[in-house]
Amino acid sequence: MLVRGIRLGRVDDVLFDPDSARVVGFDVLCGDDVHRFLPFPAAVLADGALEVASSLTLLDEETLAFYRGRALALTADEKLREVPVGASGAVETGDAAGNGAGRC
C-alpha cells in the first residue's frame, strides 16, 4: 500500500460484504505494526500495488473492527479468494469476469 510511491504497509486481508456482493475495503498492516482500515473507494490499483492520495484515508482500528464484524475476510473463505472483482468493487459475473476484472 503506497502513498506517492512510499510504502506505508501491506494488505493483510480483503473485506467482502456478501449482502452487496462487493469488496468494502482492506485490512492494512502498517509499518508501525498497527492494522488500519482502507475503504475500497479510497484506493487505486496501479502497477500491481494499491495507492492512496493520503495516509489520512487509513482509518483506525475501531473502524476496522466495525467492518471486520460485518464483512467476510477473504482469507477466511477459500472459495472467495479467486472471485473476480471489478473496478467498483462488485463481483464480476459472466463475460465481465474475463474482461479486465481483478482477482482478490
SERO-4910 file (N, C-alpha, C, O; in steps of 0.05 Angstrom, whole numbers):
BEGIN
 pado doro    nc1    nc2    nc3   cac1   cac2   cac3    cc1    cc2    cc3    oc1    oc2    oc3
  Met    A     17    -23      0      0      0      0     18     24      0     35     28     17
  Leu    A     14     41    -20     32     64    -24     18     91    -23     -5     93    -30
  Val    A     33    111    -14     25    139    -16     47    153    -30     69    155    -20
  Arg    A     41    163    -54     61    177    -71     87    161    -74    109    171    -72
  Gly    A     83    134    -77    106    117    -81    120    107    -56    139     91    -58
  Ile    A    111    117    -33    124    109     -8    107     87      5     82     90      9
  Arg    A    119     64     12    105     42     23     98     47     53    116     52     69
  Leu    A     72     47     59     62     51     86     55     25    100     55     23    124
  Gly    A     50      4     84     42    -21     96     35    -41     74     40    -36     50
  Arg    A     23    -63     82     15    -84     63    -14    -92     69    -23    -92     92
  Val    A    -28   -100     49    -55   -110     52    -54   -137     66    -42   -156     55
  Asp    A    -66   -139     89    -67   -164    104    -92   -180     97    -91   -205     99
  Asp    A   -113   -167     90   -138   -180     82   -156   -162     66   -153   -138     67
  Val    A   -174   -175     52   -194   -161     36   -221   -166     49   -227   -189     55
  Leu    A   -236   -145     54   -262   -148     68   -285   -146     48   -287   -126     33
  Phe    A   -301   -166     47   -322   -170     27   -349   -170     40   -354   -185     60
  Asp    A   -368   -154     30   -395   -153     41   -412   -172     24   -418   -167      1
  Pro    A   -421   -195     36   -436   -214     20   -464   -204     12   -475   -213     -8
  Asp    A   -475   -186     28   -502   -175     21   -502   -158     -4   -520   -160    -21
  Ser    A   -481   -142     -8   -480   -125    -32   -462   -138    -53   -460   -127    -75
  Ala    A   -449   -160    -47   -431   -174    -65   -409   -156    -76   -404   -155   -100
  Arg    A   -396   -142    -57   -374   -124    -65   -353   -122    -43   -359   -127    -19
  Val    A   -329   -115    -51   -308   -110    -32   -313    -83    -19   -318    -63    -33
  Val    A   -312    -82      7   -316    -56     21   -290    -43     29   -289    -18     33
  Gly    A   -269    -58     31   -243    -46     39   -222    -67     45   -225    -90     39
  Phe    A   -200    -57     57   -177    -73     62   -167    -70     90   -169    -48    102
  Asp    A   -158    -92    102   -144    -91    127   -114    -87    120   -102   -105    108
  Val    A   -103    -64    127    -76    -58    120    -58    -59    146    -64    -46    166
  Leu    A    -37    -75    144    -18    -76    166      3    -55    160     18    -58    141
  Cys    A      4    -34    176     21    -11    171     49    -16    183     54    -34    198
  Gly    A     68      1    175     95     -1    184     99      1    214    119     -8    224
  Asp    A     80     13    228     81     14    257     68    -10    271     63     -9    295
  Asp    A     63    -31    255     51    -56    265     22    -53    275     13    -68    291
  Val    A      8    -33    265    -20    -28    272    -37    -34    247    -30    -26    225
  His    A    -58    -49    251    -77    -54    229    -96    -31    226   -107    -21    246
  Arg    A   -101    -22    201   -119      0    196   -137     -8    173   -131    -25    157
  Phe    A   -160      6    171   -180      1    150   -176     20    128   -175     45    132
  Leu    A   -175     10    103   -173     26     79   -199     21     63   -202     -1     52
  Pro    A   -217     41     61   -241     37     45   -235     33     16   -217     45      5
  Phe    A   -249     14      3   -244      8    -25   -244     32    -43   -226     35    -60
  Pro    A   -263     51    -41   -264     73    -59   -240     92    -56   -234    108    -74
  Ala    A   -225     91    -34   -202    108    -30   -177     98    -43   -157    113    -45
  Ala    A   -177     73    -53   -153     61    -64   -154     59    -94   -176     57   -106
  Val    A   -131     60   -106   -128     57   -135   -107     35   -140    -86     36   -127
  Leu    A   -113     16   -157    -94     -5   -163    -76      6   -186    -86     11   -208
  Ala    A    -50      9   -181    -32     19   -201     -6      3   -200      6      1   -179
  Asp    A      2     -8   -222     27    -24   -224     27    -47   -204     49    -52   -192
  Gly    A      5    -59   -199      4    -82   -181      3    -75   -151      5    -93   -134
  Ala    A      1    -50   -144      0    -42   -116    -23    -23   -112    -32     -9   -130
  Leu    A    -34    -23    -87    -54     -4    -80    -42     23    -73    -22     24    -59
  Glu    A    -53     44    -84    -43     71    -78    -66     88    -68    -89     85    -76
  Val    A    -59    106    -49    -78    125    -39    -66    152    -40    -41    155    -41
  Ala    A    -82    173    -41    -73    200    -43    -61    210    -17    -43    228    -17
  Ser    A    -70    200      6    -61    209     32    -63    187     52    -80    169     51
  Ser    A    -45    188     71    -45    168     93    -70    172    111    -77    155    126
  Leu    A    -83    195    108   -107    201    124   -131    183    115   -151    182    129
  Thr    A   -129    170     92   -150    152     84   -150    126     99   -169    110     98
  Leu    A   -128    120    113   -126     96    130   -140    102    157   -133    121    171
  Leu    A   -161     87    163   -177     92    187   -168     74    210   -156     53    206
  Asp    A   -175     82    234   -166     70    259   -175     41    263   -193     31    248
  Glu    A   -164     28    283   -170      0    289   -200     -4    297   -211    -25    291
  Glu    A   -212     16    309   -240     14    317   -258     12    291   -277     -3    291
  Thr    A   -251     28    271   -266     27    246   -261      0    232   -280    -12    221
  Leu    A   -236     -9    233   -230    -35    222   -246    -57    236   -257    -75    222
  Ala    A   -248    -56    262   -264    -76    277   -293    -75    269   -306    -96    267
  Phe    A   -304    -51    264   -332    -48    255   -336    -64    229   -355    -79    227
  Tyr    A   -319    -59    209   -322    -72    183   -316   -102    185   -329   -118    172
  Arg    A   -296   -110    201   -290   -138    204   -314   -153    216   -318   -177    210
  Gly    A   -329   -140    233   -352   -152    245   -376   -156    226   -394   -171    232
  Arg    A   -376   -141    204   -398   -142    185   -392   -154    158   -410   -159    142
  Ala    A   -366   -158    153   -358   -167    126   -344   -194    129   -337   -202    151
  Leu    A   -340   -207    107   -324   -232    106   -295   -225     99   -290   -210     80
  Ala    A   -277   -237    114   -248   -234    107   -242   -255     86   -247   -279     91
  Leu    A   -232   -247     64   -227   -266     42   -208   -288     49   -209   -310     38
  Thr    A   -189   -283     67   -171   -304     76   -185   -326     91   -175   -348     94
  Ala    A   -209   -320    102   -224   -339    118   -241   -357    100   -252   -377    110
  Asp    A   -244   -351     75   -262   -366     57   -247   -373     32   -243   -357     14
  Glu    A   -239   -398     30   -223   -408      7   -235   -402    -20   -221   -394    -38
  Lys    A   -262   -406    -22   -274   -402    -49   -277   -373    -57   -281   -367    -81
  Leu    A   -275   -355    -38   -276   -326    -45   -250   -315    -55   -249   -293    -67
  Arg    A   -228   -329    -50   -202   -318    -57   -198   -313    -87   -182   -296    -94
  Glu    A   -211   -328   -103   -208   -325   -132   -232   -311   -146   -235   -313   -170
  Val    A   -248   -298   -130   -271   -284   -141   -262   -260   -157   -247   -243   -146
  Pro    A   -270   -257   -182   -263   -233   -198   -278   -209   -189   -303   -210   -185
  Val    A   -264   -187   -185   -276   -162   -175   -271   -140   -195   -248   -137   -205
  Gly    A   -292   -124   -201   -289   -102   -220   -279    -77   -206   -274    -77   -182
  Ala    A   -276    -56   -222   -265    -31   -212   -282    -18   -191   -271     -2   -175
  Ser    A   -308    -24   -190   -325    -13   -169   -325    -29   -143   -337    -21   -124
  Gly    A   -311    -52   -144   -310    -69   -120   -331    -91   -122   -332   -109   -105
  Ala    A   -349    -90   -142   -370   -110   -145   -359   -136   -157   -341   -135   -174
  Val    A   -371   -158   -149   -363   -184   -160   -372   -184   -189   -395   -177   -196
  Glu    A   -354   -193   -207   -360   -194   -235   -370   -222   -241   -360   -242   -230
  Thr    A   -390   -224   -259   -401   -250   -267   -402   -252   -297   -400   -231   -311
  Gly    A   -404   -275   -308   -407   -279   -337   -384   -268   -352   -361   -272   -344
  Asp    A   -389   -255   -375   -369   -245   -393   -352   -223   -380   -328   -220   -387
  Ala    A   -363   -209   -361   -348   -187   -348   -324   -198   -333   -304   -184   -330
  Ala    A   -325   -223   -323   -303   -234   -308   -278   -237   -325   -256   -237   -315
  Gly    A   -282   -240   -351   -259   -244   -368   -249   -218   -381   -231   -219   -397
  Asn    A   -261   -196   -375   -255   -170   -388   -243   -150   -369   -256   -130   -363
  Gly    A   -219   -155   -359   -205   -135   -343   -212   -135   -313   -202   -117   -299
  Ala    A   -227   -154   -303   -233   -155   -275   -208   -164   -260   -193   -181   -270
  Gly    A   -204   -153   -237   -182   -162   -220   -190   -186   -204   -214   -193   -203
  Arg    A   -171   -198   -191   -177   -220   -173   -168   -213   -145   -147   -200   -141
  Cys    A   -184   -221   -126   -178   -215    -98   -155   -232    -89   -147   -230    -66
***
